[in-house]
């Protein structure tokens, strides 16, 4: 039983996603997110009996999951699903899901910087919310020191300063960690001028600082000043965390449904392939030519069921003359994967060839020559038959199959990309 469970957990990808825990009646009792789904789900089976998760574990009977394109998308989908379903344990622990904002109180004569979980209509500037609370806390403390912002909670204005006896012994003023407006060391106008750079920083204009900190961290490391290097590293983590601000309104129910469909299609495709893991990375190939002229081929990559356009490739056919679809397919598949092997880059989980048995065998021949065992299929256009290397009869899926829709998307995109490249070369050859 344990071995079977571990096998199933091992099939879950280490990718961002949302997991849904159900009880014996199928009711959703908890919804969570994870940057690495496999690790997070596995943790429930290794949790301490006294942990907060123990109550969930005792009621847990089924775990579903939705793959997401990023940790940020997982966070947004988790929030939307929790608001819609309102699972028991999420409601019980709802305070844990309140992420902080950074507040700059420019509505005061002498603004302060601090974290808050409530966004008020008080003319202050709010940034966030941010999911990485640990680093954001460090960032705020560091920014307060850097810009010498007042840390006290005393309410005062330029025209109504606090009594001198109340503030004259302030350690921040005496150690130059604060601009000390409370004892008239700076005017409100000068104070606000001083924090303009802080506003720019909080608005995300910190590329220059990021580059500077990376240089400083390297210098500290080279000089064996590891504590200082660690401080700089945390600042860089804080900047990265700031880029993960949560915009709850940016994701719609349609987008959630699309994410669920992508996850379902990948799971269905894994079952069809009898694969040990999800086909997270799929690469599709197609050829294009006009009566043997300007022969080209394309390779498209889908990651998590979505087009990964930065990893698309175009090929001019080099070794084949005329219209030989099989030989062209053999060439481009060999070129693609010999290149990945040479560069030690990640191989796909599945290869999809546009065509029938002949195109599949041609591509398979190149994989054999390279001694690669990558799952590979072909999809023929006429009846949408799926051909497998080790089966004589092709598989025809229901038109409603989510796996088929994904394979069609890969095939159609590879066809579009090849055709667009062929047209481009043809125009050039014709002098347009």
Residue, then its C-alpha position, 0 to 999 in steps of 0.5 A: x500500500x505504501x509502495x503504491x502510494x509512493x509510486x503515485x506521489x512520484x508521478x506528480x510533477x515538481x511544478x507549481x500548482x494547486x492541490x484540492x483535498x477531499x474527504x470520504x464523501x468527496x467534499x472539498x475540505x482544503x485547498x492549497x498551493x505549492x511551488x513544487x506540488x510533489x513535495x507539498x503533497x508528499x509532506x502530508x504523509x510525513x507530517x507530525x501528528x501534532x502539526x496543524x495538518x494532522x486534522x486534515x490528514x485524518x479526514x483526507x481521502x483524495x487529492x486532486x491537483x491543478x498544474x499552473x504556469x507559475x507560482x503566481x498563477x497558483x496563488x491566484x487560482x488558490x485564492x479564487x477557488x477558496x473564495x468560491x468553495x470556502x472549504x472548512x479548513x481554509x475558513x478555519x485558518x483564513x488569517x494565515x492567507x492574509x498577505x501583507x502590503x507595504x504602506x508608505x504614509x505620504x498622507x503624513x507630513x513625515x511619512x513612515x514605512x511599515x507592513x499592514x494587512x489592511x488597505x485603507x482609503x487614506x491617501x497613503x501609498x500601498x504596494x502589494x500584497x506580497x506572498x513572501x512575507x519573510x523577505x518583505x519584512x527584511x526589506x522594509x527594515x532595510x529600507x527604513x535604515x537606508x532612507x532613515x525613515x522615522x520608526x516611532x508611532x508618535x502622531x505629529x505634524x510640522x506645525x505640531x511637533x511633539x514635546x522635546x522631553x518626549x523625544x530628546x532621548x530617542x536612540x534613532x535620532x542620536x545614532x543617525x538612524x533617523x532624520x529626526x523631524x521630531x526635533x526640527x532637524x528636517x522640514x516636511x518638504x525636505x523629508x519628502x524629497x529625501x524619500x522620492x527614491x524610496x517611492x521609485x524603488x517601491x514602484x519597481x524601478x530597482x534594476x540599477x540597485x539589483x545590479x549593484x547588489x550583485x556586484x557587492x555580494x560577489x565582492x563580499x564573497x570573494x573577500x570571505x565576508x559571508x555575513x555581509x554577502x548573506x545580507x545582500x543576498x536577502x535584499x536580492x530575494x526581497x526584490x524578487x519577492x516584490x515582483x510577486x505582488x498579488x493582483x487578485x483581480x487579474x484572473x478570471x473564472x475562465x482562466x481557472x477553468x482553462x488551468x483545470x482543463x490543461x491539468x486534466x488533458x495532461x493527466x489523460x494523456x499520461x494514462x493513454x501513453x501508460x507513462x510514469x510521469x506527466x508529459x509536461x514538456x511536449x515537442x511537435x514537428x512538421x514539414x512544409x514545402x511547395x512541390x519540393x521547393x524551399x523545404x523547411x520544418x518546424x519544432x514547437x514546444x508546449x510546457x504545462x499544456x501551453x505554447x512555449x514560444x521562446x523554445x520554438x525552432x525553425x529548420x531549413x532542410x539540408x540533406x534532402x532534395x525534392x519532396x521527401x517528407x519522411x527523409x526530412x522528418x528524419x533529418x530534423x528530429x536527428x538535428x534537434x536531439x543531437x543538439x540537445x544532447x551536445x548542449x546537455x539540455x532538457x529532453x521533452x517528455x513526449x514528441x508529437x509528429x504531424x503525420x501517420x505511420x511513415x512519418x513516425x517511423x522516420x522520426x523513430x529511426x533518428x531516436x534509435x540512432x541517438x539511443x534515446x528512449x523518448x515517448x513518441x507518437x504521430x497524429x494523422x489529420x484525416x481521422x485524427x488517428x494516433x500512431x504508436x511505435x509498438x502498436x499496429x492499430x492506431x488509436x482514435x479518441x473521442x472528439x471530446x477528449x481533452x488529451x486529443x485537443x492538446x495533441x491537436x493544439x501541438x500539431x496545429x501549432x507546428x503546422x502553422x509555424x512551419x507554413x509561416x516559415x516556408x511562405x517567408x522563404x518563398x517570398x524571399x526567393x521570388x524577390x518580394 
